[in-house]
Amino acid sequence: GWTVDIYEAQSVLGGAARLIPEYRLAHRVLDDEIKRIVDNDRVKVFFKMKADDFAALSQQYDSVVLALGEPEPRRLGIIGEQYCVPFMEYLTNPSRFKGMKICVTGGGEVALDCAMTAKKNGADAVEMFVRRRQTDMRIMARDQAALAELGIKVRELSSVIKINPDGAKFNLYVVNIRINEEGKAEALDGSDYRLSGYDVVIQAL
């Protein structure tokens, strides 16, 4: 029964859900869901408006809800991180990033979207570097099957610790991971190795 004003910085609602590829989330479905919510005389949407004066908003409204999502990826904290392409930048315009060998760091649904998009855009080899076991990835069984069907390689129990440019390509320095008794992922000393020839490294944590 409350009246709700929505302030949206973009010209359309949907946020990060619009970055999910069409083959995983049909945009018509997203649009229908949004329409169902906002076609209500108690809901008003203000587009292209950034609500950054929270003191003023708190005086104007009974309650203020911040639902900003996660616009920035978590940092890897490694040497050469500046050579990574953030997932939002990649998914917003994947055709900008051409390459035959793609690295994706991360094992969740965002990483899945990046990896599948890269493969569908013509990459010969797409590799996902996942700190946990492949069976621990936070994706559905059907998505696991899609990875296998598309030939995307999941390098489970591995973590990129350094990125080094090599001409127009990149070398990756990788360490093996083990899951300790507490269920936490930790690097195995002396297990690091180098992989070469990557055209694009996508940060998708």
CYANA upper distance limits for C-alpha pairs under 8 A (distance plus 0.5 A):
  1 GLY  CA     42 ARG  CA      8.26
  2 TRP  CA     42 ARG  CA      7.43
  3 THR  CA     42 ARG  CA      4.96
  3 THR  CA     43 VAL  CA      6.46
  4 VAL  CA     42 ARG  CA      6.57
  4 VAL  CA     43 VAL  CA      5.36
  4 VAL  CA     44 LYS  CA      6.91
  5 ASP  CA     43 VAL  CA      6.39
  5 ASP  CA     44 LYS  CA      5.38
  5 ASP  CA     45 VAL  CA      6.32
  5 ASP  CA     46 PHE  CA      7.87
  6 ILE  CA     43 VAL  CA      8.03
  6 ILE  CA     44 LYS  CA      6.71
  6 ILE  CA     45 VAL  CA      5.18
  6 ILE  CA     46 PHE  CA      6.51
  7 TYR  CA     45 VAL  CA      6.61
  7 TYR  CA     46 PHE  CA      5.41
  7 TYR  CA     47 PHE  CA      6.76
  7 TYR  CA     48 LYS  CA      8.26
  7 TYR  CA     49 MET  CA      6.33
  7 TYR  CA     50 LYS  CA      7.17
  7 TYR  CA     51 ALA  CA      6.92
  8 GLU  CA     12 VAL  CA      8.09
  8 GLU  CA     13 LEU  CA      7.44
  8 GLU  CA     45 VAL  CA      7.81
  8 GLU  CA     46 PHE  CA      6.57
  8 GLU  CA     47 PHE  CA      5.37
  8 GLU  CA     48 LYS  CA      6.24
  8 GLU  CA     49 MET  CA      6.07
  8 GLU  CA     50 LYS  CA      7.05
  9 ALA  CA     47 PHE  CA      6.57
  9 ALA  CA     48 LYS  CA      4.73
  9 ALA  CA     49 MET  CA      5.17
  9 ALA  CA     50 LYS  CA      5.49
 10 GLN  CA     47 PHE  CA      6.65
 10 GLN  CA     48 LYS  CA      5.39
 10 GLN  CA     49 MET  CA      8.00
 11 SER  CA     47 PHE  CA      5.88
 11 SER  CA     48 LYS  CA      6.02
 12 VAL  CA     47 PHE  CA      7.53
 13 LEU  CA     34 ILE  CA      7.85
 14 GLY  CA     18 ARG  CA      6.18
 14 GLY  CA     30 LEU  CA      7.89
 14 GLY  CA     34 ILE  CA      7.95
 15 GLY  CA     19 LEU  CA      8.29
 15 GLY  CA     69 GLY  CA      8.40
 16 ALA  CA     20 ILE  CA      7.79
 16 ALA  CA     69 GLY  CA      7.92
 16 ALA  CA     71 PRO  CA      8.48
 17 ALA  CA     30 LEU  CA      8.39
 18 ARG  CA     27 HIS  CA      7.83
 19 LEU  CA     88 MET  CA      7.92
 19 LEU  CA     91 LEU  CA      6.28
 19 LEU  CA     92 THR  CA      6.78
 20 ILE  CA     24 ARG  CA      7.13
 20 ILE  CA     25 LEU  CA      6.68
 20 ILE  CA     91 LEU  CA      8.27
 20 ILE  CA    110 VAL  CA      8.47
 20 ILE  CA    113 ASP  CA      7.08
 21 PRO  CA     25 LEU  CA      6.70
 21 PRO  CA     26 ALA  CA      8.21
 21 PRO  CA    113 ASP  CA      7.24
 21 PRO  CA    117 THR  CA      7.87
 22 GLU  CA     26 ALA  CA      5.18
 22 GLU  CA     27 HIS  CA      6.63
 25 LEU  CA     29 VAL  CA      7.71
 25 LEU  CA     30 LEU  CA      7.84
 26 ALA  CA     30 LEU  CA      7.19
 27 HIS  CA     31 ASP  CA      6.53
 28 ARG  CA     32 ASP  CA      6.52
 29 VAL  CA     33 GLU  CA      6.73
 30 LEU  CA     34 ILE  CA      6.75
 31 ASP  CA     35 LYS  CA      6.54
 32 ASP  CA     36 ARG  CA      6.62
 33 GLU  CA     37 ILE  CA      7.01
 34 ILE  CA     38 VAL  CA      6.71
 35 LYS  CA     39 ASP  CA      6.13
 36 ARG  CA     40 ASN  CA      8.49
 38 VAL  CA     43 VAL  CA      6.18
 38 VAL  CA     44 LYS  CA      7.67
 38 VAL  CA     45 VAL  CA      8.20
 39 ASP  CA     43 VAL  CA      7.81
 51 ALA  CA     57 LEU  CA      8.48
 53 ASP  CA     57 LEU  CA      6.93
 54 PHE  CA     58 SER  CA      6.49
 55 ALA  CA     59 GLN  CA      7.09
 56 ALA  CA     60 GLN  CA      6.88
 57 LEU  CA     61 TYR  CA      6.49
 57 LEU  CA     64 VAL  CA      7.57
 58 SER  CA     62 ASP  CA      7.37
 58 SER  CA     63 SER  CA      7.23
 58 SER  CA     64 VAL  CA      6.97
 71 PRO  CA     88 MET  CA      7.93
 72 GLU  CA     86 PRO  CA      8.27
 72 GLU  CA     88 MET  CA      8.27
 73 PRO  CA     86 PRO  CA      7.08
 73 PRO  CA     87 PHE  CA      7.67
 73 PRO  CA    203 GLN  CA      7.63
 73 PRO  CA    204 ALA  CA      7.12
 73 PRO  CA    205 LEU  CA      6.40
 74 ARG  CA    205 LEU  CA      6.31
 75 ARG  CA    205 LEU  CA      8.48
 76 LEU  CA     81 GLU  CA      7.31
 77 GLY  CA     81 GLU  CA      7.56
 78 ILE  CA    161 ILE  CA      6.12
 78 ILE  CA    162 LYS  CA      6.10
 78 ILE  CA    163 ILE  CA      8.29
 79 ILE  CA    161 ILE  CA      7.71
 79 ILE  CA    162 LYS  CA      5.48
 79 ILE  CA    163 ILE  CA      6.76
 79 ILE  CA    164 ASN  CA      8.50
 80 GLY  CA     84 CYS  CA      8.33
 80 GLY  CA    162 LYS  CA      6.43
 80 GLY  CA    163 ILE  CA      5.10
 80 GLY  CA    164 ASN  CA      6.54
 81 GLU  CA    162 LYS  CA      8.02
 81 GLU  CA    163 ILE  CA      7.13
 83 TYR  CA    163 ILE  CA      7.85
 83 TYR  CA    201 VAL  CA      7.73
 84 CYS  CA    200 VAL  CA      7.92
 84 CYS  CA    201 VAL  CA      5.56
 84 CYS  CA    202 ILE  CA      5.94
 84 CYS  CA    203 GLN  CA      6.27
 85 VAL  CA     89 GLU  CA      7.16
 85 VAL  CA     90 TYR  CA      6.91
 85 VAL  CA    200 VAL  CA      7.93
 85 VAL  CA    201 VAL  CA      6.64
 85 VAL  CA    202 ILE  CA      5.25
 85 VAL  CA    203 GLN  CA      6.37
 86 PRO  CA     90 TYR  CA      6.81
 86 PRO  CA    202 ILE  CA      6.46
 86 PRO  CA    203 GLN  CA      5.47
 86 PRO  CA    204 ALA  CA      7.12
 87 PHE  CA     91 LEU  CA      6.50
 87 PHE  CA    110 VAL  CA      7.87
 87 PHE  CA    111 ALA  CA      8.24
 87 PHE  CA    114 CYS  CA      7.47
 87 PHE  CA    202 ILE  CA      6.69
 87 PHE  CA    203 GLN  CA      6.24
 87 PHE  CA    204 ALA  CA      5.59
 88 MET  CA     92 THR  CA      6.40
 89 GLU  CA     93 ASN  CA      7.14
 89 GLU  CA     94 PRO  CA      8.38
 90 TYR  CA     94 PRO  CA      5.42
 90 TYR  CA     96 ARG  CA      8.44
 90 TYR  CA     97 PHE  CA      7.84
 90 TYR  CA    114 CYS  CA      7.89
 90 TYR  CA    202 ILE  CA      7.93
 91 LEU  CA    113 ASP  CA      8.44
 91 LEU  CA    114 CYS  CA      7.12
 91 LEU  CA    117 THR  CA      8.47
 93 ASN  CA     97 PHE  CA      8.49
 94 PRO  CA    117 THR  CA      7.99
 94 PRO  CA    118 ALA  CA      7.92
 94 PRO  CA    121 ASN  CA      8.47
 95 SER  CA    121 ASN  CA      7.81
 97 PHE  CA    200 VAL  CA      7.63
 98 LYS  CA    123 ALA  CA      8.34
 98 LYS  CA    199 ASP  CA      8.26
 98 LYS  CA    200 VAL  CA      8.29
 99 GLY  CA    123 ALA  CA      6.53
 99 GLY  CA    198 TYR  CA      8.49
 99 GLY  CA    199 ASP  CA      5.60
 99 GLY  CA    200 VAL  CA      6.90
100 MET  CA    122 GLY  CA      7.81
100 MET  CA    123 ALA  CA      4.84
100 MET  CA    124 ASP  CA      5.38
100 MET  CA    125 ALA  CA      6.64
100 MET  CA    198 TYR  CA      8.40
100 MET  CA    199 ASP  CA      7.15
101 LYS  CA    123 ALA  CA      6.64
101 LYS  CA    124 ASP  CA      6.60
101 LYS  CA    125 ALA  CA      5.22
101 LYS  CA    126 VAL  CA      6.38
101 LYS  CA    127 GLU  CA      8.45
101 LYS  CA    197 GLY  CA      7.55
101 LYS  CA    198 TYR  CA      5.55
101 LYS  CA    199 ASP  CA      5.98
101 LYS  CA    200 VAL  CA      7.49
102 ILE  CA    118 ALA  CA      7.78
102 ILE  CA    123 ALA  CA      7.53
102 ILE  CA    125 ALA  CA      6.73
102 ILE  CA    126 VAL  CA      5.24
102 ILE  CA    127 GLU  CA      6.79
102 ILE  CA    198 TYR  CA      6.31
102 ILE  CA    199 ASP  CA      6.45
102 ILE  CA    200 VAL  CA      5.57
102 ILE  CA    201 VAL  CA      6.61
102 ILE  CA    202 ILE  CA      8.17
103 CYS  CA    126 VAL  CA      6.54
103 CYS  CA    127 GLU  CA      5.59
103 CYS  CA    128 MET  CA      6.57
103 CYS  CA    129 PHE  CA      7.91
103 CYS  CA    198 TYR  CA      7.19
103 CYS  CA    200 VAL  CA      6.72
103 CYS  CA    201 VAL  CA      5.19
103 CYS  CA    202 ILE  CA      6.57
104 VAL  CA    111 ALA  CA      6.92
104 VAL  CA    114 CYS  CA      7.64
104 VAL  CA    115 ALA  CA      6.90
104 VAL  CA    126 VAL  CA      7.95
104 VAL  CA    127 GLU  CA      6.61
104 VAL  CA    128 MET  CA      5.20
104 VAL  CA    129 PHE  CA      6.74
104 VAL  CA    201 VAL  CA      6.48
104 VAL  CA    202 ILE  CA      5.28
104 VAL  CA    203 GLN  CA      6.79
104 VAL  CA    204 ALA  CA      7.03
105 THR  CA    111 ALA  CA      7.43
105 THR  CA    128 MET  CA      6.32
105 THR  CA    129 PHE  CA      5.46
105 THR  CA    130 VAL  CA      7.18
105 THR  CA    159 SER  CA      8.36
105 THR  CA    160 VAL  CA      8.02
105 THR  CA    201 VAL  CA      8.10
105 THR  CA    202 ILE  CA      6.74
105 THR  CA    203 GLN  CA      5.82
105 THR  CA    204 ALA  CA      6.00
105 THR  CA    205 LEU  CA      7.08
106 GLY  CA    111 ALA  CA      5.87
106 GLY  CA    128 MET  CA      7.16
106 GLY  CA    129 PHE  CA      6.48
106 GLY  CA    130 VAL  CA      5.86
106 GLY  CA    131 ARG  CA      8.06
106 GLY  CA    203 GLN  CA      7.75
106 GLY  CA    204 ALA  CA      5.75
106 GLY  CA    205 LEU  CA      5.36
107 GLY  CA    111 ALA  CA      6.11
107 GLY  CA    112 LEU  CA      7.35
107 GLY  CA    128 MET  CA      7.51
107 GLY  CA    129 PHE  CA      7.65
107 GLY  CA    130 VAL  CA      5.65
107 GLY  CA    131 ARG  CA      8.21
107 GLY  CA    137 MET  CA      6.02
107 GLY  CA    138 ARG  CA      7.46
107 GLY  CA    205 LEU  CA      7.97
108 GLY  CA    112 LEU  CA      6.67
108 GLY  CA    137 MET  CA      6.58
108 GLY  CA    138 ARG  CA      5.66
108 GLY  CA    139 ILE  CA      6.61
108 GLY  CA    205 LEU  CA      7.91
109 GLU  CA    113 ASP  CA      6.63
109 GLU  CA    138 ARG  CA      7.39
109 GLU  CA    139 ILE  CA      6.40
110 VAL  CA    114 CYS  CA      6.85
110 VAL  CA    204 ALA  CA      6.60
110 VAL  CA    205 LEU  CA      8.00
111 ALA  CA    115 ALA  CA      6.59
111 ALA  CA    128 MET  CA      8.14
111 ALA  CA    204 ALA  CA      5.46
111 ALA  CA    205 LEU  CA      7.50
112 LEU  CA    116 MET  CA      6.53
112 LEU  CA    143 ASP  CA      8.37
113 ASP  CA    117 THR  CA      6.44
114 CYS  CA    118 ALA  CA      6.60
114 CYS  CA    202 ILE  CA      8.16
114 CYS  CA    204 ALA  CA      8.03
115 ALA  CA    119 LYS  CA      6.80
115 ALA  CA    126 VAL  CA      6.82
115 ALA  CA    127 GLU  CA      7.99
115 ALA  CA    128 MET  CA      7.63
115 ALA  CA    152 ILE  CA      7.81
116 MET  CA    120 LYS  CA      6.57
116 MET  CA    147 LEU  CA      7.83
116 MET  CA    150 LEU  CA      8.09
116 MET  CA    152 ILE  CA      8.25
117 THR  CA    121 ASN  CA      6.51
118 ALA  CA    122 GLY  CA      7.19
118 ALA  CA    123 ALA  CA      6.31
118 ALA  CA    126 VAL  CA      7.55
119 LYS  CA    123 ALA  CA      5.45
119 LYS  CA    124 ASP  CA      7.57
119 LYS  CA    125 ALA  CA      7.88
119 LYS  CA    126 VAL  CA      6.94
119 LYS  CA    150 LEU  CA      7.64
119 LYS  CA    152 ILE  CA      8.05
125 ALA  CA    151 GLY  CA      8.47
125 ALA  CA    152 ILE  CA      7.50
125 ALA  CA    153 LYS  CA      8.34
126 VAL  CA    151 GLY  CA      8.43
126 VAL  CA    152 ILE  CA      5.79
126 VAL  CA    153 LYS  CA      6.80
127 GLU  CA    152 ILE  CA      6.44
127 GLU  CA    153 LYS  CA      5.20
127 GLU  CA    154 VAL  CA      6.29
127 GLU  CA    155 ARG  CA      7.29
128 MET  CA    152 ILE  CA      7.99
128 MET  CA    153 LYS  CA      6.74
128 MET  CA    154 VAL  CA      5.30
128 MET  CA    155 ARG  CA      6.32
128 MET  CA    156 GLU  CA      8.44
129 PHE  CA    154 VAL  CA      6.82
129 PHE  CA    155 ARG  CA      5.43
129 PHE  CA    156 GLU  CA      6.75
129 PHE  CA    157 LEU  CA      8.27
129 PHE  CA    158 SER  CA      6.34
129 PHE  CA    159 SER  CA      6.53
129 PHE  CA    160 VAL  CA      7.70
130 VAL  CA    134 GLN  CA      7.83
130 VAL  CA    137 MET  CA      8.45
130 VAL  CA    154 VAL  CA      7.56
130 VAL  CA    155 ARG  CA      6.55
130 VAL  CA    156 GLU  CA      5.33
130 VAL  CA    157 LEU  CA      6.35
130 VAL  CA    158 SER  CA      6.20
130 VAL  CA    159 SER  CA      7.00
131 ARG  CA    156 GLU  CA      6.68
131 ARG  CA    157 LEU  CA      5.08
131 ARG  CA    158 SER  CA      5.57
131 ARG  CA    159 SER  CA      6.08
131 ARG  CA    177 ILE  CA      6.92
131 ARG  CA    185 ALA  CA      7.20
132 ARG  CA    136 ASP  CA      6.71
132 ARG  CA    137 MET  CA      7.61
132 ARG  CA    156 GLU  CA      6.43
132 ARG  CA    157 LEU  CA      5.35
132 ARG  CA    158 SER  CA      8.02
132 ARG  CA    177 ILE  CA      8.07
132 ARG  CA    178 ARG  CA      8.47
132 ARG  CA    179 ILE  CA      7.93
132 ARG  CA    185 ALA  CA      7.22
133 ARG  CA    137 MET  CA      7.39
133 ARG  CA    156 GLU  CA      5.68
133 ARG  CA    157 LEU  CA      6.15
134 GLN  CA    154 VAL  CA      7.56
134 GLN  CA    156 GLU  CA      6.02
139 ILE  CA    143 ASP  CA      6.69
139 ILE  CA    144 GLN  CA      7.56
140 MET  CA    144 GLN  CA      7.02
141 ALA  CA    145 ALA  CA      6.83
142 ARG  CA    146 ALA  CA      6.73
143 ASP  CA    147 LEU  CA      6.76
144 GLN  CA    148 ALA  CA      7.06
145 ALA  CA    149 GLU  CA      6.61
146 ALA  CA    150 LEU  CA      6.57
147 LEU  CA    151 GLY  CA      6.68
147 LEU  CA    152 ILE  CA      5.71
147 LEU  CA    153 LYS  CA      8.12
148 ALA  CA    152 ILE  CA      6.64
148 ALA  CA    153 LYS  CA      8.25
157 LEU  CA    176 ASN  CA      6.40
157 LEU  CA    177 ILE  CA      5.21
157 LEU  CA    178 ARG  CA      6.99
158 SER  CA    174 VAL  CA      7.09
158 SER  CA    175 VAL  CA      6.22
158 SER  CA    176 ASN  CA      5.13
158 SER  CA    177 ILE  CA      5.85
159 SER  CA    174 VAL  CA      5.99
159 SER  CA    175 VAL  CA      5.95
159 SER  CA    176 ASN  CA      7.07
159 SER  CA    177 ILE  CA      7.53
160 VAL  CA    172 LEU  CA      7.02
160 VAL  CA    173 TYR  CA      6.32
160 VAL  CA    174 VAL  CA      4.91
160 VAL  CA    175 VAL  CA      7.01
161 ILE  CA    172 LEU  CA      8.17
161 ILE  CA    173 TYR  CA      6.16
161 ILE  CA    174 VAL  CA      6.05
161 ILE  CA    175 VAL  CA      7.27
162 LYS  CA    172 LEU  CA      6.46
162 LYS  CA    173 TYR  CA      5.49
162 LYS  CA    174 VAL  CA      7.66
163 ILE  CA    170 PHE  CA      7.14
163 ILE  CA    171 ASN  CA      6.39
163 ILE  CA    172 LEU  CA      5.38
163 ILE  CA    173 TYR  CA      6.88
164 ASN  CA    170 PHE  CA      6.06
164 ASN  CA    171 ASN  CA      5.57
164 ASN  CA    172 LEU  CA      6.93
165 PRO  CA    169 LYS  CA      6.46
165 PRO  CA    170 PHE  CA      4.90
165 PRO  CA    171 ASN  CA      6.67
166 ASP  CA    170 PHE  CA      5.66
166 ASP  CA    171 ASN  CA      6.92
168 ALA  CA    199 ASP  CA      7.74
169 LYS  CA    196 SER  CA      8.42
169 LYS  CA    197 GLY  CA      6.12
169 LYS  CA    198 TYR  CA      5.92
169 LYS  CA    199 ASP  CA      5.43
169 LYS  CA    200 VAL  CA      8.17
170 PHE  CA    196 SER  CA      6.76
170 PHE  CA    197 GLY  CA      6.33
170 PHE  CA    198 TYR  CA      5.52
170 PHE  CA    199 ASP  CA      6.86
170 PHE  CA    200 VAL  CA      8.16
171 ASN  CA    194 ARG  CA      7.33
171 ASN  CA    195 LEU  CA      6.20
171 ASN  CA    196 SER  CA      4.76
171 ASN  CA    197 GLY  CA      6.74
171 ASN  CA    198 TYR  CA      7.09
172 LEU  CA    194 ARG  CA      6.13
172 LEU  CA    195 LEU  CA      5.60
172 LEU  CA    196 SER  CA      6.64
172 LEU  CA    198 TYR  CA      8.44
173 TYR  CA    192 ASP  CA      7.21
173 TYR  CA    193 TYR  CA      6.20
173 TYR  CA    194 ARG  CA      5.01
173 TYR  CA    195 LEU  CA      6.90
174 VAL  CA    192 ASP  CA      5.82
174 VAL  CA    193 TYR  CA      5.91
174 VAL  CA    194 ARG  CA      6.62
174 VAL  CA    195 LEU  CA      8.01
175 VAL  CA    187 ALA  CA      6.92
175 VAL  CA    188 LEU  CA      7.47
175 VAL  CA    191 SER  CA      6.00
175 VAL  CA    192 ASP  CA      4.61
175 VAL  CA    193 TYR  CA      6.95
176 ASN  CA    187 ALA  CA      6.43
176 ASN  CA    188 LEU  CA      6.20
176 ASN  CA    191 SER  CA      6.12
176 ASN  CA    192 ASP  CA      7.05
177 ILE  CA    185 ALA  CA      6.72
177 ILE  CA    186 GLU  CA      5.93
177 ILE  CA    187 ALA  CA      5.00
177 ILE  CA    188 LEU  CA      6.11
178 ARG  CA    185 ALA  CA      6.19
178 ARG  CA    186 GLU  CA      6.06
178 ARG  CA    187 ALA  CA      6.89
178 ARG  CA    188 LEU  CA      7.07
179 ILE  CA    183 GLY  CA      6.01
179 ILE  CA    184 LYS  CA      5.87
179 ILE  CA    185 ALA  CA      5.08
179 ILE  CA    186 GLU  CA      6.85
180 ASN  CA    184 LYS  CA      6.01
180 ASN  CA    185 ALA  CA      6.93
180 ASN  CA    186 GLU  CA      7.50
